[in-house]
Amino acid sequence: MTLTLPQNLEARLTPQSTALHLAIGLFVADESTLGQAAQVAGISQADFLRELGQRHIPIHYGSAELAADLATVETLARQ
């Protein structure tokens, strides 16, 4: 895919920062998962989470995900 940016933006952004901005936008719009967004940005999931944190962007983590994580921790603790 080729993306054409206005000249003043293209002059200020690197391909890496452009990919990161796109990935964050896709994630915030709920168009991609965290893993997919990290892949678009070309960085690890941990690094992508750090980028979100630095920008004060919340992750999509609701009560269903919390319940599943707690059940997993409980199962692992019994082993």
Number of C-alpha atoms within 10 A of each C-alpha: 3 4 5 8 11 7 8 8 11 12 9 9 13 11 10 13 12 17 19 21 16 15 24 23 14 17 21 18 9 11 12 16 15 22 16 15 25 23 16 18 22 15 16 14 16 12 13 21 18 13 15 16 12 9 10 9 14 10 13 11 8 8 8 9 11 11 11 11 12 12 12 11 11 11 10 9 8 6 5
